[in-house]
Amino acid sequence: MNEIYQKIVDTIVDAKGVDAAAITPESSFKDLNVDSLDIAEMVMTLEDEFGITIELEEGVATVQDLVNLIERIKG
């Protein structure tokens, strides 16, 4: 997996104590019990990590959705 995906997984594991093996690109944040506050904190961590500003869009519901969004922002 790529660096962005791995950082998102690590952030979810740190925030929620979810087993990393249980997280797939298709995992929804809802299924992982990641709420809007968790997502906001994760976005701040990812912004710092990658030196970008993330504007969450409607429809970002899975790990892969967030990977795709960050890849678009990074260009």
Biopython code that builds the backbone (N, CA, C, O; Angstrom):
import numpy as np
from Bio.PDB.StructureBuilder import StructureBuilder

atoms = [
    (1, "MET", "N", (0.839, -1.198, 0.000)),
    (1, "MET", "CA", (0.000, 0.000, 0.000)),
    (1, "MET", "C", (0.877, 1.253, 0.000)),
    (1, "MET", "O", (2.057, 1.214, 0.348)),
    (2, "ASN", "N", (0.272, 2.336, -0.393)),
    (2, "ASN", "CA", (1.065, 3.560, -0.497)),
    (2, "ASN", "C", (1.182, 4.299, 0.844)),
    (2, "ASN", "O", (0.524, 3.957, 1.826)),
    (3, "GLU", "N", (2.026, 5.303, 0.845)),
    (3, "GLU", "CA", (2.332, 6.067, 2.056)),
    (3, "GLU", "C", (1.086, 6.743, 2.637)),
    (3, "GLU", "O", (0.905, 6.766, 3.855)),
    (4, "ILE", "N", (0.238, 7.287, 1.779)),
    (4, "ILE", "CA", (-0.969, 7.975, 2.248)),
    (4, "ILE", "C", (-1.894, 6.983, 2.956)),
    (4, "ILE", "O", (-2.367, 7.237, 4.063)),
    (5, "TYR", "N", (-2.139, 5.860, 2.302)),
    (5, "TYR", "CA", (-3.004, 4.832, 2.891)),
    (5, "TYR", "C", (-2.460, 4.389, 4.244)),
    (5, "TYR", "O", (-3.206, 4.296, 5.219)),
    (6, "GLN", "N", (-1.155, 4.117, 4.299)),
    (6, "GLN", "CA", (-0.562, 3.633, 5.544)),
    (6, "GLN", "C", (-0.683, 4.661, 6.659)),
    (6, "GLN", "O", (-0.936, 4.296, 7.807)),
    (7, "LYS", "N", (-0.507, 5.932, 6.343)),
    (7, "LYS", "CA", (-0.616, 6.981, 7.360)),
    (7, "LYS", "C", (-2.051, 7.080, 7.871)),
    (7, "LYS", "O", (-2.266, 7.274, 9.067)),
    (8, "ILE", "N", (-3.036, 6.951, 6.981)),
    (8, "ILE", "CA", (-4.440, 6.973, 7.399)),
    (8, "ILE", "C", (-4.719, 5.789, 8.327)),
    (8, "ILE", "O", (-5.351, 5.955, 9.371)),
    (9, "VAL", "N", (-4.257, 4.611, 7.956)),
    (9, "VAL", "CA", (-4.445, 3.422, 8.801)),
    (9, "VAL", "C", (-3.800, 3.643, 10.161)),
    (9, "VAL", "O", (-4.418, 3.374, 11.192)),
    (10, "ASP", "N", (-2.562, 4.132, 10.174)),
    (10, "ASP", "CA", (-1.872, 4.368, 11.445)),
    (10, "ASP", "C", (-2.638, 5.360, 12.316)),
    (10, "ASP", "O", (-2.722, 5.193, 13.533)),
    (11, "THR", "N", (-3.191, 6.386, 11.688)),
    (11, "THR", "CA", (-3.936, 7.408, 12.423)),
    (11, "THR", "C", (-5.214, 6.830, 13.024)),
    (11, "THR", "O", (-5.566, 7.150, 14.159)),
    (12, "ILE", "N", (-5.909, 5.983, 12.270)),
    (12, "ILE", "CA", (-7.126, 5.336, 12.782)),
    (12, "ILE", "C", (-6.773, 4.399, 13.937)),
    (12, "ILE", "O", (-7.465, 4.379, 14.955)),
    (13, "VAL", "N", (-5.707, 3.629, 13.782)),
    (13, "VAL", "CA", (-5.279, 2.709, 14.835)),
    (13, "VAL", "C", (-4.962, 3.495, 16.109)),
    (13, "VAL", "O", (-5.382, 3.110, 17.200)),
    (14, "ASP", "N", (-4.222, 4.596, 15.968)),
    (14, "ASP", "CA", (-3.874, 5.421, 17.134)),
    (14, "ASP", "C", (-5.101, 6.031, 17.794)),
    (14, "ASP", "O", (-5.194, 6.069, 19.021)),
    (15, "ALA", "N", (-6.044, 6.509, 16.987)),
    (15, "ALA", "CA", (-7.213, 7.208, 17.518)),
    (15, "ALA", "C", (-8.260, 6.262, 18.107)),
    (15, "ALA", "O", (-8.869, 6.563, 19.133)),
    (16, "LYS", "N", (-8.462, 5.130, 17.460)),
    (16, "LYS", "CA", (-9.591, 4.269, 17.839)),
    (16, "LYS", "C", (-9.192, 2.901, 18.383)),
    (16, "LYS", "O", (-10.046, 2.163, 18.875)),
    (17, "GLY", "N", (-7.906, 2.551, 18.302)),
    (17, "GLY", "CA", (-7.482, 1.248, 18.788)),
    (17, "GLY", "C", (-7.962, 0.097, 17.928)),
    (17, "GLY", "O", (-8.029, -1.044, 18.384)),
    (18, "VAL", "N", (-8.295, 0.399, 16.682)),
    (18, "VAL", "CA", (-8.750, -0.625, 15.746)),
    (18, "VAL", "C", (-7.540, -1.439, 15.291)),
    (18, "VAL", "O", (-6.458, -0.886, 15.097)),
    (19, "ASP", "N", (-7.716, -2.739, 15.121)),
    (19, "ASP", "CA", (-6.655, -3.594, 14.600)),
    (19, "ASP", "C", (-6.388, -3.200, 13.146)),
    (19, "ASP", "O", (-7.309, -3.179, 12.329)),
    (20, "ALA", "N", (-5.148, -2.892, 12.828)),
    (20, "ALA", "CA", (-4.796, -2.455, 11.463)),
    (20, "ALA", "C", (-5.212, -3.479, 10.422)),
    (20, "ALA", "O", (-5.574, -3.113, 9.304)),
    (21, "ALA", "N", (-5.166, -4.756, 10.773)),
    (21, "ALA", "CA", (-5.545, -5.804, 9.821)),
    (21, "ALA", "C", (-7.028, -5.749, 9.463)),
    (21, "ALA", "O", (-7.444, -6.288, 8.438)),
    (22, "ALA", "N", (-7.821, -5.096, 10.311)),
    (22, "ALA", "CA", (-9.261, -4.990, 10.058)),
    (22, "ALA", "C", (-9.602, -3.840, 9.127)),
    (22, "ALA", "O", (-10.751, -3.703, 8.710)),
    (23, "ILE", "N", (-8.616, -3.010, 8.796)),
    (23, "ILE", "CA", (-8.852, -1.837, 7.958)),
    (23, "ILE", "C", (-8.451, -2.154, 6.526)),
    (23, "ILE", "O", (-7.339, -2.608, 6.257)),
    (24, "THR", "N", (-9.390, -1.902, 5.610)),
    (24, "THR", "CA", (-9.121, -2.073, 4.185)),
    (24, "THR", "C", (-9.451, -0.758, 3.484)),
    (24, "THR", "O", (-10.079, 0.119, 4.077)),
    (25, "PRO", "N", (-9.032, -0.615, 2.224)),
    (25, "PRO", "CA", (-9.401, 0.604, 1.501)),
    (25, "PRO", "C", (-10.912, 0.822, 1.444)),
    (25, "PRO", "O", (-11.378, 1.960, 1.396)),
    (26, "GLU", "N", (-11.667, -0.264, 1.449)),
    (26, "GLU", "CA", (-13.123, -0.167, 1.351)),
    (26, "GLU", "C", (-13.799, 0.077, 2.703)),
    (26, "GLU", "O", (-15.009, 0.295, 2.753)),
    (27, "SER", "N", (-13.041, 0.043, 3.787)),
    (27, "SER", "CA", (-13.621, 0.260, 5.112)),
    (27, "SER", "C", (-14.230, 1.648, 5.197)),
    (27, "SER", "O", (-13.603, 2.645, 4.839)),
    (28, "SER", "N", (-15.465, 1.692, 5.678)),
    (28, "SER", "CA", (-16.084, 3.003, 5.866)),
    (28, "SER", "C", (-15.721, 3.505, 7.257)),
    (28, "SER", "O", (-15.504, 2.724, 8.183)),
    (29, "PHE", "N", (-15.662, 4.828, 7.382)),
    (29, "PHE", "CA", (-15.362, 5.406, 8.684)),
    (29, "PHE", "C", (-16.446, 5.030, 9.691)),
    (29, "PHE", "O", (-16.164, 4.831, 10.873)),
    (30, "LYS", "N", (-17.680, 4.936, 9.218)),
    (30, "LYS", "CA", (-18.790, 4.550, 10.101)),
    (30, "LYS", "C", (-18.566, 3.146, 10.664)),
    (30, "LYS", "O", (-18.742, 2.919, 11.862)),
    (31, "ASP", "N", (-18.180, 2.209, 9.804)),
    (31, "ASP", "CA", (-17.933, 0.830, 10.252)),
    (31, "ASP", "C", (-16.772, 0.749, 11.235)),
    (31, "ASP", "O", (-16.739, -0.135, 12.092)),
    (32, "LEU", "N", (-15.822, 1.670, 11.112)),
    (32, "LEU", "CA", (-14.655, 1.689, 12.006)),
    (32, "LEU", "C", (-14.918, 2.511, 13.277)),
    (32, "LEU", "O", (-14.024, 2.701, 14.101)),
    (33, "ASN", "N", (-16.160, 2.992, 13.419)),
    (33, "ASN", "CA", (-16.551, 3.841, 14.556)),
    (33, "ASN", "C", (-15.734, 5.128, 14.627)),
    (33, "ASN", "O", (-15.425, 5.625, 15.710)),
    (34, "VAL", "N", (-15.394, 5.655, 13.459)),
    (34, "VAL", "CA", (-14.684, 6.930, 13.362)),
    (34, "VAL", "C", (-15.745, 8.001, 13.149)),
    (34, "VAL", "O", (-16.394, 8.044, 12.104)),
    (35, "ASP", "N", (-15.918, 8.875, 14.156)),
    (35, "ASP", "CA", (-16.944, 9.907, 14.062)),
    (35, "ASP", "C", (-16.365, 11.201, 13.494)),
    (35, "ASP", "O", (-15.184, 11.262, 13.152)),
    (36, "SER", "N", (-17.191, 12.222, 13.398)),
    (36, "SER", "CA", (-16.759, 13.472, 12.758)),
    (36, "SER", "C", (-15.615, 14.143, 13.517)),
    (36, "SER", "O", (-14.748, 14.757, 12.897)),
    (37, "LEU", "N", (-15.598, 14.039, 14.832)),
    (37, "LEU", "CA", (-14.493, 14.606, 15.605)),
    (37, "LEU", "C", (-13.203, 13.846, 15.316)),
    (37, "LEU", "O", (-12.144, 14.451, 15.152)),
    (38, "ASP", "N", (-13.294, 12.525, 15.253)),
    (38, "ASP", "CA", (-12.127, 11.710, 14.918)),
    (38, "ASP", "C", (-11.592, 12.082, 13.530)),
    (38, "ASP", "O", (-10.383, 12.188, 13.325)),
    (39, "ILE", "N", (-12.509, 12.277, 12.589)),
    (39, "ILE", "CA", (-12.099, 12.631, 11.229)),
    (39, "ILE", "C", (-11.409, 13.992, 11.225)),
    (39, "ILE", "O", (-10.396, 14.169, 10.549)),
    (40, "ALA", "N", (-11.947, 14.956, 11.975)),
    (40, "ALA", "CA", (-11.328, 16.281, 12.041)),
    (40, "ALA", "C", (-9.911, 16.183, 12.600)),
    (40, "ALA", "O", (-8.994, 16.817, 12.079)),
    (41, "GLU", "N", (-9.729, 15.395, 13.655)),
    (41, "GLU", "CA", (-8.401, 15.221, 14.236)),
    (41, "GLU", "C", (-7.472, 14.503, 13.258)),
    (41, "GLU", "O", (-6.295, 14.846, 13.149)),
    (42, "MET", "N", (-8.000, 13.512, 12.552)),
    (42, "MET", "CA", (-7.204, 12.782, 11.576)),
    (42, "MET", "C", (-6.775, 13.706, 10.441)),
    (42, "MET", "O", (-5.631, 13.647, 9.992)),
    (43, "VAL", "N", (-7.679, 14.550, 9.981)),
    (43, "VAL", "CA", (-7.363, 15.492, 8.908)),
    (43, "VAL", "C", (-6.241, 16.434, 9.341)),
    (43, "VAL", "O", (-5.330, 16.709, 8.559)),
    (44, "MET", "N", (-6.296, 16.925, 10.564)),
    (44, "MET", "CA", (-5.222, 17.814, 11.049)),
    (44, "MET", "C", (-3.878, 17.094, 11.060)),
    (44, "MET", "O", (-2.860, 17.662, 10.665)),
    (45, "THR", "N", (-3.878, 15.851, 11.510)),
    (45, "THR", "CA", (-2.645, 15.054, 11.517)),
    (45, "THR", "C", (-2.120, 14.861, 10.102)),
    (45, "THR", "O", (-0.923, 15.006, 9.854)),
    (46, "LEU", "N", (-3.011, 14.536, 9.178)),
    (46, "LEU", "CA", (-2.605, 14.295, 7.798)),
    (46, "LEU", "C", (-2.138, 15.580, 7.117)),
    (46, "LEU", "O", (-1.212, 15.553, 6.307)),
    (47, "GLU", "N", (-2.771, 16.694, 7.441)),
    (47, "GLU", "CA", (-2.327, 17.982, 6.897)),
    (47, "GLU", "C", (-0.893, 18.267, 7.333)),
    (47, "GLU", "O", (-0.065, 18.685, 6.523)),
    (48, "ASP", "N", (-0.603, 18.043, 8.607)),
    (48, "ASP", "CA", (0.756, 18.250, 9.116)),
    (48, "ASP", "C", (1.740, 17.285, 8.457)),
    (48, "ASP", "O", (2.840, 17.675, 8.067)),
    (49, "GLU", "N", (1.339, 16.046, 8.341)),
    (49, "GLU", "CA", (2.207, 15.005, 7.782)),
    (49, "GLU", "C", (2.593, 15.304, 6.330)),
    (49, "GLU", "O", (3.749, 15.139, 5.940)),
    (50, "PHE", "N", (1.618, 15.743, 5.542)),
    (50, "PHE", "CA", (1.858, 15.914, 4.111)),
    (50, "PHE", "C", (2.022, 17.369, 3.679)),
    (50, "PHE", "O", (2.255, 17.636, 2.500)),
    (51, "GLY", "N", (1.902, 18.318, 4.620)),
    (51, "GLY", "CA", (2.087, 19.729, 4.292)),
    (51, "GLY", "C", (1.045, 20.262, 3.322)),
    (51, "GLY", "O", (1.359, 21.031, 2.413)),
    (52, "ILE", "N", (-0.197, 19.843, 3.526)),
    (52, "ILE", "CA", (-1.293, 20.248, 2.642)),
    (52, "ILE", "C", (-2.466, 20.749, 3.486)),
    (52, "ILE", "O", (-2.478, 20.606, 4.708)),
    (53, "THR", "N", (-3.445, 21.337, 2.807)),
    (53, "THR", "CA", (-4.702, 21.708, 3.440)),
    (53, "THR", "C", (-5.790, 20.826, 2.840)),
    (53, "THR", "O", (-5.960, 20.776, 1.622)),
    (54, "ILE", "N", (-6.515, 20.143, 3.695)),
    (54, "ILE", "CA", (-7.552, 19.215, 3.243)),
    (54, "ILE", "C", (-8.912, 19.832, 3.505)),
    (54, "ILE", "O", (-9.257, 20.129, 4.648)),
    (55, "GLU", "N", (-9.676, 20.021, 2.455)),
    (55, "GLU", "CA", (-11.072, 20.444, 2.561)),
    (55, "GLU", "C", (-11.914, 19.192, 2.336)),
    (55, "GLU", "O", (-12.017, 18.703, 1.211)),
    (56, "LEU", "N", (-12.512, 18.677, 3.398)),
    (56, "LEU", "CA", (-13.312, 17.463, 3.241)),
    (56, "LEU", "C", (-14.490, 17.721, 2.330)),
    (56, "LEU", "O", (-15.150, 18.757, 2.410)),
    (57, "GLU", "N", (-14.738, 16.768, 1.473)),
    (57, "GLU", "CA", (-15.826, 16.867, 0.504)),
    (57, "GLU", "C", (-16.939, 15.910, 0.909)),
    (57, "GLU", "O", (-16.715, 14.935, 1.627)),
    (58, "GLU", "N", (-18.125, 16.207, 0.440)),
    (58, "GLU", "CA", (-19.227, 15.261, 0.588)),
    (58, "GLU", "C", (-18.812, 13.953, -0.084)),
    (58, "GLU", "O", (-18.140, 13.959, -1.116)),
    (59, "GLY", "N", (-19.209, 12.862, 0.500)),
    (59, "GLY", "CA", (-18.938, 11.577, -0.131)),
    (59, "GLY", "C", (-17.626, 10.938, 0.286)),
    (59, "GLY", "O", (-17.305, 9.848, -0.190)),
    (60, "VAL", "N", (-16.858, 11.576, 1.156)),
    (60, "VAL", "CA", (-15.648, 10.950, 1.675)),
    (60, "VAL", "C", (-16.087, 10.068, 2.841)),
    (60, "VAL", "O", (-16.196, 10.516, 3.982)),
    (61, "ALA", "N", (-16.335, 8.801, 2.514)),
    (61, "ALA", "CA", (-16.914, 7.896, 3.509)),
    (61, "ALA", "C", (-16.028, 6.693, 3.812)),
    (61, "ALA", "O", (-16.217, 6.013, 4.820)),
    (62, "THR", "N", (-15.053, 6.431, 2.927)),
    (62, "THR", "CA", (-14.187, 5.270, 3.126)),
    (62, "THR", "C", (-12.728, 5.700, 3.191)),
    (62, "THR", "O", (-12.373, 6.829, 2.853)),
    (63, "VAL", "N", (-11.908, 4.778, 3.629)),
    (63, "VAL", "CA", (-10.467, 5.039, 3.673)),
    (63, "VAL", "C", (-9.970, 5.397, 2.276)),
    (63, "VAL", "O", (-9.197, 6.341, 2.115)),
    (64, "GLN", "N", (-10.410, 4.650, 1.268)),
    (64, "GLN", "CA", (-9.957, 4.926, -0.104)),
    (64, "GLN", "C", (-10.431, 6.293, -0.587)),
    (64, "GLN", "O", (-9.700, 6.969, -1.311)),
    (65, "ASP", "N", (-11.625, 6.712, -0.209)),
    (65, "ASP", "CA", (-12.097, 8.058, -0.572)),
    (65, "ASP", "C", (-11.125, 9.118, -0.066)),
    (65, "ASP", "O", (-10.803, 10.067, -0.781)),
    (66, "LEU", "N", (-10.659, 8.950, 1.170)),
    (66, "LEU", "CA", (-9.731, 9.923, 1.748)),
    (66, "LEU", "C", (-8.370, 9.843, 1.067)),
    (66, "LEU", "O", (-7.739, 10.873, 0.831)),
    (67, "VAL", "N", (-7.910, 8.643, 0.751)),
    (67, "VAL", "CA", (-6.656, 8.486, -0.002)),
    (67, "VAL", "C", (-6.762, 9.234, -1.328)),
    (67, "VAL", "O", (-5.863, 9.993, -1.689)),
    (68, "ASN", "N", (-7.863, 9.018, -2.053)),
    (68, "ASN", "CA", (-8.050, 9.659, -3.358)),
    (68, "ASN", "C", (-8.061, 11.180, -3.228)),
    (68, "ASN", "O", (-7.474, 11.882, -4.052)),
    (69, "LEU", "N", (-8.726, 11.684, -2.198)),
    (69, "LEU", "CA", (-8.794, 13.135, -1.987)),
    (69, "LEU", "C", (-7.398, 13.711, -1.740)),
    (69, "LEU", "O", (-7.026, 14.726, -2.330)),
    (70, "ILE", "N", (-6.634, 13.063, -0.870)),
    (70, "ILE", "CA", (-5.282, 13.559, -0.567)),
    (70, "ILE", "C", (-4.391, 13.481, -1.808)),
    (70, "ILE", "O", (-3.607, 14.394, -2.065)),
    (71, "GLU", "N", (-4.508, 12.405, -2.572)),
    (71, "GLU", "CA", (-3.712, 12.291, -3.803)),
    (71, "GLU", "C", (-4.035, 13.422, -4.773)),
    (71, "GLU", "O", (-3.137, 13.967, -5.413)),
    (72, "ARG", "N", (-5.317, 13.777, -4.884)),
    (72, "ARG", "CA", (-5.701, 14.887, -5.767)),
    (72, "ARG", "C", (-5.112, 16.202, -5.265)),
    (72, "ARG", "O", (-4.612, 17.000, -6.058)),
    (73, "ILE", "N", (-5.169, 16.431, -3.957)),
    (73, "ILE", "CA", (-4.655, 17.674, -3.383)),
    (73, "ILE", "C", (-3.133, 17.765, -3.587)),
    (73, "ILE", "O", (-2.606, 18.821, -3.935)),
    (74, "LYS", "N", (-2.448, 16.655, -3.367)),
    (74, "LYS", "CA", (-0.993, 16.662, -3.509)),
    (74, "LYS", "C", (-0.560, 16.825, -4.959)),
    (74, "LYS", "O", (0.558, 17.255, -5.241)),
    (75, "GLY", "N", (-1.467, 16.474, -5.880)),
    (75, "GLY", "CA", (-1.165, 16.613, -7.304)),
    (75, "GLY", "C", (-0.322, 15.500, -7.762)),
    (75, "GLY", "O", (0.039, 15.442, -8.938)),
]
sb = StructureBuilder()
sb.init_structure("model")
sb.init_model(0)
sb.init_chain("A")
sb.init_seg("    ")
for serial, (resi, resn, name, xyz) in enumerate(atoms, 1):
    if name == "N":
        sb.init_residue(resn, " ", resi, " ")
    sb.init_atom(name, np.array(xyz, "f"), 0.0, 1.0, " ", f" {name:<3s}", serial, name[0])
structure = sb.get_structure()
